[in-house]
Amino acid sequence: MAPVDGQNRRPRPFSHPLTHLLAWVVIMILVLLSVLGGQLEQAPVDSGGTTDSRTLQPLPMADDMNGRMLLGLNEMDGAFGPMLLDQAAPMKNGTPEQQLAYVILTSELISPEEGVKALEALHESIDAGTLEDLPEGYDQLLEVVGGLLFSTAAGETAAPPPVEDRSLLEASLGIYGTYLLAHATDDTQAISVLESQFSRAVFGLLAVMVWFLVAGFSGFVLLVLFIVFRLTGRLQLKFLPGTGTGSVYLETFALWLFLFMAFSIAIPLLYQLVTGEDLAGISQQGQLLIGLITMFLSLVVLVWPVIRGVRFSDVCEDIGLVPGRWFREIVAGVATYCAALPLLLFGVILFMVLSAIWVLLFDDTPQPSHPIQDSMGSGIVALVLVYLVACVAAPIVEEIMFRGFLYRYLRDGTSKLLWFGSFVIAAFVSSFIFAIIHPQGVVFVPVLGALAIGFCLGREWRGSLIAPMVAHALNNGVVMTLNVFISG
């Protein structure tokens, strides 16, 4: 039977220093594997010098949405074309498909003549062998794009290409290919539809910018008030450290991280074993549904503290899953989100600095994006599932594990320090791990980490996880809604 704390009459599970060490070793290994796995997924496929190693692939949704915004802003004022083109610089050194899309963007943002020059430079790179991993069908795609570009540069109206070439162009180059085709063939109806979509994308971008300005200013005021009231003793935080659970909550977090990664590996293998097909062949809706189920299934680790001797009611209290006045907590969640935005701005500045350093070191521009973006244009069912994953499952599961178990362990372990020291250590460590395991890449860690620190403030302020969950869901909801507007 587990020993009992005489003051609180709470079970005190056995905890040895080696269990703390072992749990941290497991976490560090899993985080390292997660980062390496993400880098391998983003790395280009080695073609071994051949040109038929793969088939043409659609552009990532992030590139498609970026193109809509840039073309829409260019329609508003063409004088900013060169500056807008700089925003697409990562595509210039990307995959062969991305480089060809960049050529089209050059034609639209600068001039058709500059687009022809960019296309000729691309041909020179191919002839010199510096552009590798050319997919099957790329030569045909180059020919189609070249024909349309040369007609546009000569001031002529191009003849509509055959259906096969048109399908190849639109399927491989997305909005870039569609817009080039409409302009080159002087399809005024198609141009009108596309420009309407671009205007919608720009409107969505401007609306979100206004939202961030208003919410960010409000958050700055809230942060100042938080600091002033905290220093003057007028703000009493509801988070209370010192549960006496030792390494149990760290073990729980390590177990969750292991299970979550194991599920992501085991489920595709199991599917392939049963059906003989690759999981990539499943529809976007199917993959999203699997992800949604997997996230909630990983919460089975909630039984681990109970197995280790902690009452379930105490577990819920310790990690912040406690009942409260829902309306008040939701309002506190909105305030927490606003307070996180000034920190987010600081994270964006650090991201830009790290990106510049990355370019200098590796001659490659980082392109942070989340795989869930590629599901945005897959129909209404996929869109609903995207919102469920991003705005329901992720806030619930991630807040329970990061601001619940991991943050609780870190605050308990540093509770002998002054509040500020304990908070800084717990917030920065938990937020770094939270950010680094996300698929946006290492350089994006300051952005996600800054948001996570804001969520930690909400955890400290309210004591429960409701405020961080609401803030997390609101942030993801704003980002997803912007993506919907931009993707058309």
C-alpha positions as CSV (number, residue, x, y, z in Angstrom):
1,M,0.0,0.0,0.0
2,A,1.3,3.5,-0.9
3,P,2.3,5.8,2.0
4,V,-0.1,8.6,2.8
5,D,0.6,12.3,3.3
6,G,-0.7,13.0,6.8
7,Q,-1.8,16.6,6.0
8,N,-3.8,16.0,2.8
9,R,-4.4,12.3,3.3
10,R,-3.2,11.7,-0.3
11,P,-1.4,8.6,-1.5
12,R,2.3,9.3,-2.1
13,P,3.5,6.8,-4.8
14,F,7.0,5.4,-4.7
15,S,9.4,7.6,-6.7
16,H,13.1,6.9,-7.1
17,P,15.6,9.4,-8.6
18,L,16.3,6.8,-11.3
19,T,12.7,6.9,-12.4
20,H,13.0,10.6,-13.0
21,L,16.2,10.0,-15.0
22,L,14.8,7.1,-17.0
23,A,11.7,9.1,-17.9
24,W,13.8,12.1,-19.1
25,V,16.0,9.8,-21.2
26,V,12.9,8.3,-22.8
27,I,11.5,11.8,-23.5
28,M,14.7,13.1,-25.0
29,I,15.1,10.0,-27.3
30,L,11.5,10.3,-28.5
31,V,11.9,14.1,-29.1
32,L,15.1,13.5,-31.1
33,L,13.4,10.7,-33.1
34,S,10.4,13.1,-33.8
35,V,12.7,15.9,-35.0
36,L,14.8,13.5,-37.2
37,G,11.6,12.0,-38.6
38,G,10.3,15.4,-39.5
39,Q,13.5,16.3,-41.2
40,L,13.5,13.1,-43.2
41,E,9.9,13.6,-44.4
42,Q,10.8,17.1,-45.6
43,A,14.1,16.0,-47.3
44,P,14.0,15.7,-51.1
45,V,14.1,12.2,-52.5
46,D,17.5,11.2,-53.9
47,S,17.0,10.3,-57.5
48,G,20.4,8.8,-57.9
49,G,20.9,10.9,-61.0
50,T,17.8,9.5,-62.9
51,T,15.0,11.5,-64.2
52,D,12.2,9.0,-63.8
53,S,12.4,8.3,-60.1
54,R,8.9,9.6,-59.3
55,T,5.7,11.1,-60.8
56,L,4.6,14.7,-60.8
57,Q,3.3,15.8,-57.4
58,P,0.8,18.6,-56.6
59,L,2.2,21.6,-54.9
60,P,1.8,21.7,-51.1
61,M,-1.3,23.5,-50.0
62,A,0.8,26.2,-48.3
63,D,2.4,27.1,-51.7
64,D,-1.1,27.2,-53.3
65,M,-2.4,29.5,-50.6
66,N,0.7,31.7,-50.7
67,G,0.2,32.1,-54.4
68,R,-3.4,33.2,-54.0
69,M,-2.4,35.9,-51.5
70,L,0.5,37.2,-53.6
71,L,-1.5,37.3,-56.8
72,G,-4.4,38.9,-55.0
73,L,-2.1,41.6,-53.5
74,N,-0.6,42.2,-56.9
75,E,-4.0,42.8,-58.4
76,M,-4.5,45.5,-55.8
77,D,-1.3,47.3,-56.7
78,G,1.2,45.9,-59.3
79,A,3.9,48.2,-58.1
80,F,4.8,45.8,-55.3
81,G,5.4,42.9,-57.6
82,P,9.2,42.5,-56.9
83,M,8.6,42.7,-53.1
84,L,5.8,40.2,-53.4
85,L,8.0,37.8,-55.4
86,D,10.5,37.9,-52.6
87,Q,7.9,36.3,-50.3
88,A,8.0,33.2,-52.6
89,A,11.8,32.9,-52.5
90,P,11.7,29.4,-50.9
91,M,10.1,28.0,-54.0
92,K,13.0,29.2,-56.2
93,N,15.2,26.5,-54.7
94,G,12.5,24.0,-54.0
95,T,11.3,20.9,-55.8
96,P,11.2,21.0,-59.7
97,E,7.4,21.6,-59.4
98,Q,8.0,24.5,-57.0
99,Q,10.7,26.0,-59.2
100,L,8.4,25.9,-62.2
101,A,5.6,27.6,-60.2
102,Y,8.1,30.3,-59.2
103,V,8.7,30.9,-62.9
104,I,5.0,31.4,-63.5
105,L,4.8,33.7,-60.5
106,T,7.7,35.7,-61.9
107,S,5.8,36.2,-65.1
108,E,2.6,37.3,-63.3
109,L,4.3,39.6,-60.6
110,I,7.1,41.1,-62.7
111,S,6.4,40.6,-66.5
112,P,6.0,37.8,-69.0
113,E,9.5,38.6,-70.4
114,E,11.0,38.1,-66.9
115,G,9.1,34.8,-66.7
116,V,10.7,33.7,-70.0
117,K,14.1,34.5,-68.6
118,A,13.4,32.6,-65.4
119,L,12.2,29.6,-67.5
120,E,15.4,29.7,-69.6
121,A,17.5,29.8,-66.4
122,L,15.5,26.7,-65.3
123,H,16.4,24.9,-68.5
124,E,20.1,25.8,-68.0
125,S,20.0,24.2,-64.5
126,I,18.5,21.1,-66.0
127,D,21.1,20.9,-68.8
128,A,23.9,21.5,-66.3
129,G,22.6,18.7,-64.0
130,T,22.1,21.0,-61.0
131,L,18.4,20.4,-60.9
132,E,17.9,16.7,-59.9
133,D,14.9,14.5,-59.0
134,L,13.0,15.4,-62.1
135,P,9.7,13.6,-62.1
136,E,8.2,11.6,-64.9
137,G,6.3,13.9,-67.1
138,Y,8.3,17.0,-66.2
139,D,9.5,17.5,-69.7
140,Q,6.0,17.7,-71.0
141,L,5.0,20.1,-68.3
142,L,7.9,22.3,-69.2
143,E,6.8,22.3,-72.8
144,V,3.3,23.3,-71.9
145,V,4.4,26.1,-69.6
146,G,7.0,27.3,-72.1
147,G,4.4,27.5,-74.9
148,L,2.0,29.6,-72.8
149,L,4.7,31.8,-71.4
150,F,6.2,32.6,-74.8
151,S,2.8,33.4,-76.3
152,T,2.1,35.8,-73.4
153,A,5.5,37.5,-73.7
154,A,4.9,37.9,-77.5
155,G,1.5,39.6,-76.8
156,E,-0.3,36.8,-78.5
157,T,-3.3,34.8,-77.4
158,A,-2.3,31.1,-77.0
159,A,-4.5,28.4,-78.3
160,P,-6.1,26.3,-75.5
161,P,-3.9,23.2,-74.9
162,P,-5.2,19.7,-75.3
163,V,-7.2,18.4,-72.4
164,E,-4.3,16.1,-71.3
165,D,-1.9,19.0,-71.1
166,R,-4.4,21.2,-69.4
167,S,-5.0,18.5,-66.7
168,L,-1.3,18.1,-66.3
169,L,-0.8,21.8,-65.8
170,E,-3.6,22.3,-63.3
171,A,-3.0,19.1,-61.3
172,S,0.8,19.7,-60.9
173,L,1.0,23.5,-60.5
174,G,-2.4,24.3,-58.9
175,I,-3.4,27.9,-58.9
176,Y,-0.2,28.9,-60.7
177,G,-0.9,26.7,-63.7
178,T,-4.6,27.7,-63.7
179,Y,-3.9,31.4,-63.7
180,L,-1.2,31.1,-66.4
181,L,-3.6,29.2,-68.6
182,A,-6.4,31.7,-68.1
183,H,-4.1,34.7,-68.9
184,A,-2.3,33.1,-71.9
185,T,-5.6,32.0,-73.5
186,D,-7.4,35.3,-72.6
187,D,-10.1,33.4,-70.8
188,T,-11.9,36.4,-69.2
189,Q,-14.4,34.3,-67.4
190,A,-11.8,32.1,-65.7
191,I,-9.7,35.2,-64.9
192,S,-12.7,36.9,-63.2
193,V,-13.4,33.8,-61.1
194,L,-9.8,33.5,-60.1
195,E,-9.4,37.2,-59.2
196,S,-12.6,36.9,-57.1
197,Q,-10.9,34.1,-55.2
198,F,-7.7,36.2,-54.8
199,S,-9.8,39.1,-53.5
200,R,-11.4,36.7,-50.9
201,A,-7.9,35.5,-49.9
202,V,-6.7,39.1,-49.4
203,F,-9.9,40.0,-47.5
204,G,-9.3,37.1,-45.2
205,L,-5.7,38.1,-44.7
206,L,-6.6,41.7,-43.9
207,A,-9.4,40.6,-41.5
208,V,-7.0,38.3,-39.6
209,M,-4.4,41.1,-39.5
210,V,-7.0,43.5,-37.9
211,W,-8.0,40.7,-35.5
212,F,-4.4,40.2,-34.4
213,L,-3.9,43.9,-34.0
214,V,-6.9,44.4,-31.8
215,A,-6.5,41.1,-29.9
216,G,-2.7,41.7,-29.6
217,F,-3.1,45.2,-28.2
218,S,-5.7,43.9,-25.7
219,G,-3.3,41.1,-24.8
220,F,-0.5,43.6,-24.2
221,V,-2.6,45.5,-21.8
222,L,-3.6,42.3,-20.0
223,L,0.1,41.2,-19.7
224,V,1.0,44.6,-18.2
225,L,-1.9,44.3,-15.7
226,F,-0.9,40.7,-14.9
227,I,2.7,41.8,-14.1
228,V,1.6,44.9,-12.1
229,F,-1.1,43.0,-10.1
230,R,1.3,40.2,-9.5
231,L,4.1,42.4,-8.2
232,T,1.7,44.3,-6.0
233,G,0.2,41.2,-4.6
234,R,-3.3,42.0,-5.9
235,L,-3.4,38.9,-8.1
236,Q,-3.6,35.5,-6.5
237,L,-2.7,32.7,-8.8
238,K,-4.8,29.5,-8.5
239,F,-2.1,27.1,-9.5
240,L,-0.7,25.4,-6.3
241,P,2.5,23.3,-6.6
242,G,3.5,20.5,-4.4
243,T,1.5,17.4,-5.0
244,G,4.0,14.9,-3.7
245,T,3.6,12.6,-6.7
246,G,7.3,12.5,-7.6
247,S,8.1,11.2,-11.0
248,V,4.6,9.8,-11.7
249,Y,3.4,12.6,-13.9
250,L,6.7,12.7,-15.8
251,E,6.3,9.0,-16.4
252,T,2.8,9.5,-17.7
253,F,4.0,12.2,-20.1
254,A,6.8,9.9,-21.4
255,L,4.4,7.1,-21.8
256,W,2.0,9.3,-23.8
257,L,4.7,10.5,-26.1
258,F,5.8,6.9,-26.7
259,L,2.3,5.7,-27.4
260,F,1.5,8.7,-29.6
261,M,4.6,8.0,-31.8
262,A,4.0,4.2,-31.7
263,F,0.4,4.7,-32.9
264,S,1.6,6.8,-35.8
265,I,4.0,4.0,-36.9
266,A,1.8,1.0,-36.0
267,I,-1.4,2.1,-37.6
268,P,0.0,2.4,-41.1
269,L,1.9,-0.9,-40.7
270,L,-1.3,-2.6,-39.5
271,Y,-3.4,-1.1,-42.3
272,Q,-0.8,-2.3,-44.9
273,L,-0.7,-5.8,-43.3
274,V,-4.5,-6.1,-43.4
275,T,-5.2,-4.5,-46.8
276,G,-1.9,-4.9,-48.6
277,E,-2.1,-1.2,-49.5
278,D,-0.2,1.9,-48.3
279,L,-2.0,4.2,-45.8
280,A,-1.3,7.1,-48.2
281,G,-3.9,5.6,-50.5
282,I,-6.7,6.4,-48.0
283,S,-8.7,9.5,-48.6
284,Q,-7.9,12.7,-46.7
285,Q,-11.1,12.2,-44.7
286,G,-10.0,8.7,-43.7
287,Q,-6.5,9.9,-42.6
288,L,-8.0,12.7,-40.6
289,L,-10.5,10.4,-38.9
290,I,-7.6,8.0,-38.0
291,G,-5.7,11.0,-36.6
292,L,-8.6,12.1,-34.6
293,I,-9.2,8.7,-33.1
294,T,-5.5,8.2,-32.4
295,M,-5.2,11.5,-30.5
296,F,-8.1,10.6,-28.1
297,L,-7.0,7.0,-27.9
298,S,-3.6,8.2,-26.5
299,L,-5.4,9.5,-23.4
300,V,-5.5,5.9,-22.2
301,V,-2.3,6.9,-20.3
302,L,-4.6,8.6,-17.8
303,V,-4.8,5.2,-16.1
304,W,-1.0,5.2,-15.4
305,P,-1.0,7.5,-12.3
306,V,-3.9,5.4,-10.9
307,I,-1.9,2.3,-11.4
308,R,1.0,4.0,-9.6
309,G,-1.1,4.8,-6.6
310,V,-2.7,8.2,-7.2
311,R,-6.4,8.6,-6.8
312,F,-8.1,9.5,-10.1
313,S,-9.8,12.5,-8.5
314,D,-6.4,13.7,-7.3
315,V,-5.0,13.3,-10.8
316,C,-7.8,15.4,-12.3
317,E,-7.2,18.1,-9.7
318,D,-3.4,18.1,-10.1
319,I,-3.5,18.4,-13.9
320,G,-6.3,21.0,-13.9
321,L,-9.3,18.9,-15.1
322,V,-11.6,20.4,-12.4
323,P,-15.2,21.6,-12.7
324,G,-15.7,25.4,-12.5
325,R,-17.8,28.2,-13.8
326,W,-17.6,27.4,-17.5
327,F,-18.5,30.9,-18.8
328,R,-15.9,32.5,-16.6
329,E,-13.3,30.0,-17.6
330,I,-14.1,30.5,-21.3
331,V,-13.7,34.2,-21.0
332,A,-10.4,33.6,-19.2
333,G,-9.4,31.4,-22.1
334,V,-10.1,34.3,-24.6
335,A,-8.0,36.6,-22.3
336,T,-5.2,34.0,-22.2
337,Y,-5.2,33.8,-26.0
338,C,-5.0,37.6,-26.3
339,A,-2.1,37.7,-23.8
340,A,-0.3,35.1,-25.8
341,L,-0.3,37.2,-28.9
342,P,2.4,39.8,-27.8
343,L,4.6,36.8,-26.9
344,L,3.8,35.3,-30.4
345,L,5.1,38.5,-32.0
346,F,8.4,38.1,-30.2
347,G,8.5,34.5,-31.4
348,V,7.9,35.6,-35.0
349,I,10.9,37.9,-34.7
350,L,13.1,35.1,-33.4
351,F,11.8,32.9,-36.2
352,M,12.8,35.4,-38.8
353,V,16.3,35.7,-37.3
354,L,16.7,31.9,-37.2
355,S,15.5,31.7,-40.8
356,A,18.1,34.1,-41.9
357,I,20.8,32.2,-40.1
358,W,19.5,28.9,-41.6
359,V,19.8,30.4,-45.1
360,L,23.3,31.4,-44.5
361,L,24.4,28.0,-43.1
362,F,22.5,25.7,-45.4
363,D,21.6,27.9,-48.4
364,D,18.0,26.7,-48.1
365,T,15.0,28.7,-46.9
366,P,12.9,26.9,-44.3
367,Q,9.3,26.4,-45.2
368,P,7.3,25.8,-42.0
369,S,3.9,24.2,-42.7
370,H,1.6,21.7,-41.1
371,P,0.5,18.5,-43.1
372,I,-3.1,19.2,-42.1
373,Q,-3.1,22.2,-44.5
374,D,-3.1,19.7,-47.4
375,S,-6.5,18.5,-46.3
376,M,-8.2,21.9,-46.5
377,G,-9.4,21.5,-50.1
378,S,-10.7,18.0,-49.8
379,G,-14.4,18.6,-49.3
380,I,-16.7,19.6,-46.5
381,V,-16.3,16.3,-44.6
382,A,-12.5,16.8,-44.6
383,L,-12.9,20.4,-43.5
384,V,-15.1,19.4,-40.6
385,L,-12.6,16.8,-39.5
386,V,-9.8,19.3,-39.9
387,Y,-11.6,21.6,-37.4
388,L,-12.3,18.7,-35.1
389,V,-8.6,17.7,-35.1
390,A,-7.2,21.2,-34.8
391,C,-9.8,22.9,-32.6
392,V,-11.1,20.1,-30.4
393,A,-8.7,17.1,-30.2
394,A,-5.4,19.0,-30.2
395,P,-6.4,21.5,-27.6
396,I,-7.8,18.8,-25.3
397,V,-5.1,16.2,-25.6
398,E,-2.1,18.5,-25.9
399,E,-3.2,20.7,-23.0
400,I,-3.8,17.7,-20.8
401,M,-0.3,16.3,-21.5
402,F,1.8,19.5,-21.7
403,R,0.1,22.1,-19.4
404,G,-1.4,19.3,-17.4
405,F,1.1,16.4,-16.6
406,L,4.4,17.8,-17.8
407,Y,3.9,21.4,-16.5
408,R,2.7,20.0,-13.1
409,Y,5.7,17.8,-12.8
410,L,8.1,20.7,-13.6
411,R,6.4,23.1,-11.3
412,D,6.4,20.6,-8.4
413,G,10.1,19.8,-9.0
414,T,11.1,23.5,-8.9
415,S,8.6,24.6,-6.2
416,K,11.4,25.4,-3.7
417,L,12.5,28.3,-6.0
418,L,10.7,31.7,-6.0
419,W,7.6,31.7,-8.1
420,F,9.2,33.5,-11.1
421,G,12.1,31.0,-11.3
422,S,9.9,28.0,-11.0
423,F,7.5,29.4,-13.6
424,V,10.2,30.3,-16.1
425,I,11.8,26.8,-15.9
426,A,8.5,24.9,-16.1
427,A,7.1,27.2,-18.9
428,F,10.2,27.2,-21.1
429,V,11.0,23.5,-20.8
430,S,7.4,22.3,-21.4
431,S,6.9,24.9,-24.2
432,F,10.1,23.9,-25.9
433,I,9.2,20.2,-26.0
434,F,5.7,21.2,-27.1
435,A,7.1,23.2,-30.0
436,I,9.9,20.9,-31.1
437,I,7.7,17.9,-31.7
438,H,5.4,19.8,-34.0
439,P,6.0,19.2,-37.8
440,Q,6.6,22.8,-38.7
441,G,10.4,22.5,-38.2
442,V,13.1,23.5,-35.8
443,V,13.2,27.2,-36.9
444,F,9.5,27.5,-36.1
445,V,10.0,26.5,-32.4
446,P,10.1,30.2,-31.2
447,V,6.6,30.8,-32.6
448,L,4.9,27.7,-31.2
449,G,7.0,28.0,-28.0
450,A,5.8,31.6,-27.4
451,L,2.2,30.6,-27.8
452,A,2.7,27.7,-25.3
453,I,4.3,30.1,-22.7
454,G,1.1,32.2,-23.0
455,F,-1.0,29.1,-22.4
456,C,1.2,28.4,-19.3
457,L,0.3,31.8,-18.0
458,G,-3.4,30.9,-18.3
459,R,-2.7,27.7,-16.4
460,E,-1.1,29.6,-13.6
461,W,-3.8,32.2,-13.5
462,R,-6.8,30.0,-13.4
463,G,-5.4,26.7,-12.0
464,S,-7.5,24.7,-14.4
465,L,-6.9,23.6,-18.0
466,I,-10.1,25.2,-19.4
467,A,-8.5,28.5,-20.1
468,P,-5.4,27.1,-22.0
469,M,-7.7,24.7,-23.9
470,V,-9.9,27.6,-25.0
471,A,-6.9,29.7,-25.9
472,H,-5.4,26.8,-27.9
473,A,-8.6,26.1,-29.7
474,L,-9.1,29.8,-30.5
475,N,-5.6,30.1,-31.9
476,N,-6.0,27.1,-34.1
477,G,-9.5,28.1,-35.2
478,V,-8.3,31.5,-36.4
479,V,-5.4,29.9,-38.4
480,M,-7.7,27.3,-39.9
481,T,-10.3,29.9,-40.9
482,L,-7.7,32.0,-42.5
483,N,-6.6,29.0,-44.5
484,V,-10.2,28.4,-45.6
485,F,-10.5,31.9,-46.9
486,I,-7.2,31.8,-48.7
487,S,-7.7,28.3,-50.2
488,G,-11.0,29.4,-51.7
